[in-house]
């Protein structure tokens, strides 16, 4: 495949382009919404907007995870905001229609106003929920299938990491003034590692970087330089107990299309989903999974050392995308080829391939 930049400049700033992505891509894919720790207690819930679709994931009193469209079936009001716990069900704040944690319509105030209402027909519209590695995902389509189908061969190609054996020890968000695609492109761009991350990732042997395209998803690994200690010096954290020697002396970076990014080092496994907010703004939702005894401040400092650099670079490009002179030049044949694959999949989702 020829390595080339396939998207026009307006793909990064146009509201029309952004709206198409929300409709045709993000309303039809899996989204990372949290960890099992967020939804451990019966009655706990987490809300999330997937493209055009507001969703809520709940832990039922029977212990089962379920997902629904976060929309009252009476007048379309959003049911809940953020996250929380409600063992008594979900109550619409507009007219107080009450739904059980199983989505069934339980109670309607002034039932005499609805003499022909069959409550069994007006439960919350279901969505799909799935768990991998202790991480919870949601999809607007109740017939989406398994989250493992979406991940495909990615879990088998992240080395010896078993994220479900770790705990979420850090959860922070970063406001990135850039289009979500710039951040994903940066993540799969090998070429910038020598330069943008000369200090933060200087211990890595970029000349031995290896990557694979797995359908729409992407995985990679690179070892530390021979003279580097088992963990990056600024971490100062013991390696994860269950990983093998290869993962103790290298780092991984992965991407589940379209916007769920992952990175791993000896001491942690992280996810950072890039959530689109607008054509020129994204939220980077960073979650670090590690041993419960890990030094969380050290782990966060290690992750921020390169993520903050990535955000700054993407914001720099974003600020120029509306320039009349903006264009992308020749691309690195191998090191930037994953960007071409990513563009093809975006265009395919928008019906342009």
C-alpha positions as CSV (number, residue, x, y, z in Angstrom):
1,X,0.0,0.0,0.0
2,X,1.2,3.5,-0.9
3,X,1.6,5.6,2.2
4,X,-0.3,8.9,1.8
5,X,-2.5,11.3,3.7
6,X,-6.1,10.7,2.5
7,X,-8.1,13.2,4.4
8,X,-8.8,16.8,3.3
9,X,-8.0,19.7,5.7
10,X,-11.7,20.3,6.4
11,X,-11.8,16.8,8.1
12,X,-10.1,18.5,11.0
13,X,-12.1,21.7,11.4
14,X,-15.5,21.3,9.6
15,X,-18.6,21.1,11.7
16,X,-20.3,19.2,8.9
17,X,-17.5,16.6,8.8
18,X,-17.7,16.3,12.5
19,X,-21.4,15.8,12.5
20,X,-21.1,13.0,9.8
21,X,-18.6,11.2,12.0
22,X,-20.9,11.4,15.0
23,X,-23.8,10.0,13.0
24,X,-22.0,7.4,10.8
25,X,-19.1,6.4,12.9
26,X,-19.4,7.0,16.6
27,X,-23.1,6.0,16.8
28,X,-22.1,2.6,15.3
29,X,-19.0,1.5,17.3
30,X,-17.9,0.4,20.8
31,X,-16.9,3.0,23.3
32,X,-14.8,2.7,26.5
33,X,-17.0,4.0,29.3
34,X,-15.2,2.9,32.5
35,X,-13.8,0.1,34.5
36,X,-15.5,-2.7,36.4
37,X,-14.5,-0.8,39.6
38,X,-16.8,2.0,38.5
39,X,-19.7,-0.4,38.4
40,X,-19.0,-2.8,41.1
41,X,-21.9,-2.0,43.4
42,X,-25.5,-3.0,42.5
43,X,-27.4,0.1,41.4
44,X,-24.2,1.9,40.2
45,X,-24.4,3.5,36.8
46,X,-22.3,5.4,34.3
47,X,-23.6,7.6,31.5
48,X,-21.9,8.2,28.2
49,X,-22.8,9.8,24.8
50,X,-21.8,7.6,21.9
51,X,-22.0,9.8,18.8
52,X,-25.6,11.0,18.7
53,X,-26.8,8.4,21.3
54,X,-26.9,9.1,25.0
55,X,-26.3,5.8,26.9
56,X,-26.2,4.5,30.4
57,X,-24.6,1.3,31.8
58,X,-26.0,0.0,35.1
59,X,-25.2,-2.9,37.5
60,X,-28.5,-4.6,38.3
61,X,-29.5,-5.9,41.7
62,X,-28.8,-9.3,40.3
63,X,-25.2,-8.4,39.6
64,X,-25.6,-8.2,35.8
65,X,-24.3,-5.3,33.7
66,X,-26.9,-3.8,31.3
67,X,-26.8,-0.9,28.9
68,X,-29.7,1.3,27.8
69,X,-30.3,4.4,25.7
70,X,-30.3,7.1,28.4
71,X,-33.7,8.5,27.2
72,X,-37.1,8.3,28.8
73,X,-39.6,6.5,26.5
74,X,-42.3,9.1,27.4
75,X,-40.9,12.4,26.0
76,X,-37.3,11.6,25.2
77,X,-35.7,13.3,28.3
78,X,-32.2,12.3,29.4
79,X,-32.6,10.1,32.4
80,X,-29.3,10.5,34.3
81,X,-26.1,12.5,34.1
82,X,-22.6,11.4,35.0
83,X,-22.3,8.5,37.3
84,X,-23.8,7.5,40.6
85,X,-25.8,4.8,42.4
86,X,-29.5,4.2,42.6
87,X,-30.7,0.9,43.9
88,X,-34.4,1.9,43.4
89,X,-34.1,2.4,39.6
90,X,-33.8,5.2,37.2
91,X,-36.3,8.1,37.4
92,X,-36.9,10.6,34.7
93,X,-36.5,14.1,36.1
94,X,-39.2,15.5,33.8
95,X,-42.4,13.6,34.6
96,X,-41.0,11.0,37.1
97,X,-41.5,7.9,35.0
98,X,-39.7,5.2,37.0
99,X,-37.6,2.5,35.3
100,X,-36.1,-0.5,37.1
101,X,-32.4,-1.4,36.8
102,X,-33.5,-4.0,34.2
103,X,-34.9,-1.2,32.0
104,X,-38.5,-2.2,32.6
105,X,-41.1,0.6,33.2
106,X,-42.1,0.3,36.8
107,X,-44.3,3.3,37.6
108,X,-46.1,6.1,35.8
109,X,-47.4,9.0,37.9
110,X,-51.2,9.7,37.4
111,X,-51.8,6.3,35.7
112,X,-55.4,7.4,35.0
113,X,-53.9,9.7,32.3
114,X,-52.7,6.7,30.4
115,X,-55.7,4.3,30.4
116,X,-54.3,2.2,27.5
117,X,-50.7,2.1,28.6
118,X,-49.0,-1.3,28.6
119,X,-45.9,-0.8,30.7
120,X,-44.3,-3.9,29.2
121,X,-44.0,-2.1,25.9
122,X,-42.4,1.1,27.2
123,X,-39.2,0.0,28.9
124,X,-35.9,1.7,28.2
125,X,-34.4,0.9,24.8
126,X,-31.6,-1.6,25.2
127,X,-28.0,-1.1,24.0
128,X,-25.0,-3.5,24.2
129,X,-22.4,-3.7,27.0
130,X,-19.2,-5.8,27.1
131,X,-16.2,-6.3,29.3
132,X,-12.6,-7.0,28.5
133,X,-9.6,-6.8,30.8
134,X,-11.7,-5.3,33.6
135,X,-12.7,-2.5,31.2
136,X,-16.3,-1.7,30.3
137,X,-17.5,-0.9,26.8
138,X,-20.8,0.1,25.4
139,X,-22.4,0.2,21.9
140,X,-25.7,1.9,20.9
141,X,-26.9,-1.1,19.0
142,X,-28.5,-3.9,21.1
143,X,-27.5,-6.4,18.4
144,X,-23.8,-5.2,18.2
145,X,-22.5,-8.7,19.1
146,X,-19.5,-9.2,21.4
147,X,-17.0,-6.6,22.3
148,X,-14.4,-9.3,21.7
149,X,-15.4,-9.4,18.0
150,X,-14.6,-5.7,17.8
151,X,-11.3,-6.1,19.5
152,X,-10.5,-9.1,17.2
153,X,-6.9,-10.2,17.4
154,X,-5.8,-7.2,19.5
155,X,-6.0,-8.9,23.0
156,X,-3.8,-11.8,21.7
157,X,-1.1,-9.4,20.5
158,X,-0.5,-7.1,23.5
159,X,2.1,-9.4,25.0
160,X,1.7,-11.1,28.4
161,X,-0.5,-8.3,29.9
162,X,-3.8,-9.4,31.6
163,X,-5.4,-6.1,32.5
164,X,-8.2,-7.9,34.4
165,X,-5.6,-8.9,37.0
166,X,-4.8,-5.2,37.7
167,X,-6.7,-2.4,39.4
168,X,-7.6,1.0,38.0
169,X,-5.4,3.2,40.2
170,X,-5.6,6.5,38.2
171,X,-8.3,8.2,36.2
172,X,-7.8,11.7,34.9
173,X,-8.9,13.6,31.9
174,X,-7.1,16.1,29.6
175,X,-8.7,18.8,27.5
176,X,-7.1,18.7,24.1
177,X,-7.8,21.6,21.7
178,X,-7.5,19.4,18.6
179,X,-9.5,17.1,16.4
180,X,-9.7,13.5,17.7
181,X,-8.2,12.2,14.5
182,X,-5.0,14.2,14.9
183,X,-4.5,12.5,18.3
184,X,-5.1,9.0,17.0
185,X,-2.8,9.7,14.0
186,X,-0.1,10.8,16.4
187,X,-0.5,7.6,18.4
188,X,0.1,5.4,15.4
189,X,2.8,7.6,14.0
190,X,6.2,5.9,14.6
191,X,8.2,8.7,12.9
192,X,7.8,11.3,15.6
193,X,9.2,9.1,18.4
194,X,12.8,10.0,17.8
195,X,12.1,13.8,17.9
196,X,9.0,14.8,19.9
197,X,9.7,12.2,22.6
198,X,13.5,12.4,22.5
199,X,13.6,12.8,26.3
200,X,10.4,11.2,27.5
201,X,10.8,8.0,25.5
202,X,14.6,8.3,25.0
203,X,15.1,4.9,26.7
204,X,13.3,3.1,23.9
205,X,15.1,1.6,20.9
206,X,12.9,3.1,18.1
207,X,15.1,1.4,15.5
208,X,13.6,-1.9,16.6
209,X,10.0,-0.7,16.7
210,X,7.6,-3.3,15.3
211,X,3.9,-2.9,14.5
212,X,1.0,-4.9,13.0
213,X,-2.2,-3.8,11.4
214,X,-4.9,-6.2,12.6
215,X,-7.9,-5.3,10.5
216,X,-9.1,-1.9,11.8
217,X,-6.9,-2.2,14.9
218,X,-3.2,-1.7,15.5
219,X,-0.6,-3.1,17.9
220,X,3.1,-2.4,18.4
221,X,6.1,-3.1,20.6
222,X,9.6,-1.7,21.0
223,X,12.3,-2.8,23.4
224,X,14.4,-0.6,25.7
225,X,17.9,0.2,24.7
226,X,20.4,-2.4,26.0
227,X,21.8,0.0,28.6
228,X,18.4,0.8,30.0
229,X,17.2,-0.7,33.3
230,X,14.1,-2.9,33.4
231,X,11.8,0.0,34.1
232,X,12.1,3.6,32.8
233,X,14.1,5.5,35.4
234,X,11.5,8.1,36.3
235,X,8.9,5.5,37.1
236,X,10.7,4.0,40.1
237,X,7.9,1.4,40.3
238,X,8.3,-2.4,40.5
239,X,7.2,-4.3,37.4
240,X,3.7,-6.0,37.2
241,X,4.0,-9.4,38.7
242,X,2.4,-11.5,36.0
243,X,4.2,-10.1,32.8
244,X,7.0,-11.9,31.1
245,X,10.6,-10.7,30.5
246,X,9.9,-9.3,27.1
247,X,7.3,-6.9,28.5
248,X,9.6,-6.0,31.4
249,X,12.2,-4.7,29.0
250,X,10.0,-2.9,26.4
251,X,6.8,-0.9,25.8
252,X,3.7,-1.4,23.8
253,X,1.3,0.9,22.1
254,X,-2.1,-0.2,20.6
255,X,-5.2,1.2,19.1
256,X,-8.8,-0.2,18.8
257,X,-10.6,1.7,16.0
258,X,-11.7,4.3,16.1
259,X,-10.5,6.0,19.2
260,X,-9.5,3.7,22.1
261,X,-5.7,3.9,22.6
262,X,-3.6,1.8,24.8
263,X,0.0,1.8,26.1
264,X,1.9,-0.6,28.3
265,X,5.1,-0.6,30.2
266,X,6.6,-2.8,32.9
267,X,4.6,-1.1,35.7
268,X,1.3,-0.3,34.0
269,X,-1.3,-0.9,31.3
270,X,-3.1,2.3,30.3
271,X,-6.0,3.2,28.1
272,X,-6.7,6.7,26.9
273,X,-9.7,7.1,24.8
274,X,-9.9,10.2,22.7
275,X,-13.5,11.4,23.0
276,X,-14.6,13.9,20.3
277,X,-16.2,17.0,21.7
278,X,-16.1,19.3,18.7
279,X,-14.2,19.6,15.4
280,X,-11.3,21.2,17.2
281,X,-11.7,19.8,20.7
282,X,-11.3,16.4,22.4
283,X,-11.2,14.9,25.9
284,X,-8.4,12.4,26.6
285,X,-9.8,10.0,29.1
286,X,-6.7,8.4,30.8
287,X,-7.0,5.3,33.0
288,X,-4.0,3.5,34.5
289,X,-4.3,-0.1,35.5
290,X,-1.5,-1.4,37.8
291,X,-0.8,-3.4,40.9
292,X,-2.7,-1.9,43.9
293,X,0.6,-1.2,45.7
294,X,2.0,0.9,42.9
295,X,3.1,4.5,43.4
296,X,0.2,6.3,41.5
297,X,2.0,9.7,41.4
298,X,5.0,8.1,39.7
299,X,2.8,6.2,37.2
300,X,0.8,9.3,36.3
301,X,4.0,11.3,35.8
302,X,5.4,8.6,33.5
303,X,2.2,8.6,31.4
304,X,1.9,12.4,31.3
305,X,5.5,12.8,30.2
306,X,4.6,11.7,26.7
307,X,0.8,12.3,26.5
308,X,1.3,16.0,27.3
309,X,3.9,16.3,24.5
310,X,1.4,14.5,22.1
311,X,-1.4,16.9,23.0
312,X,0.8,19.9,22.4
313,X,1.9,18.7,19.0
314,X,-1.7,17.9,17.9
315,X,-2.8,21.3,19.1
316,X,0.0,22.9,17.1
317,X,-1.2,21.2,13.9
318,X,-4.8,21.9,14.7
319,X,-4.1,25.7,15.0
320,X,-3.0,25.7,11.3
321,X,-5.5,23.4,9.6
322,X,-7.6,26.4,8.4
323,X,-4.7,28.2,6.9
324,X,-5.0,28.5,3.1
325,X,-1.4,27.2,2.9
326,X,-2.1,24.1,5.0
327,X,-1.3,20.8,3.3
328,X,0.3,17.5,4.2
329,X,3.5,16.6,2.4
330,X,5.2,13.3,1.7
331,X,4.7,10.6,4.3
332,X,7.3,8.3,5.8
333,X,6.9,5.0,3.8
334,X,6.8,2.7,6.8
335,X,6.7,4.8,9.9
336,X,3.6,6.8,8.9
337,X,1.8,4.0,7.0
338,X,-0.5,3.2,9.9
339,X,-2.0,6.7,9.4
340,X,-3.0,5.7,5.9
341,X,-4.7,2.6,7.2
342,X,-6.5,4.7,9.8
343,X,-7.7,7.2,7.2
344,X,-9.0,4.3,5.0
345,X,-11.1,3.0,7.9
346,X,-12.5,6.5,8.7
347,X,-13.5,7.0,5.0
348,X,-15.0,3.6,4.9
349,X,-17.2,4.3,7.9
350,X,-18.3,7.5,6.2
351,X,-19.3,5.6,3.1
352,X,-16.5,7.1,1.0
353,X,-14.6,3.8,0.3
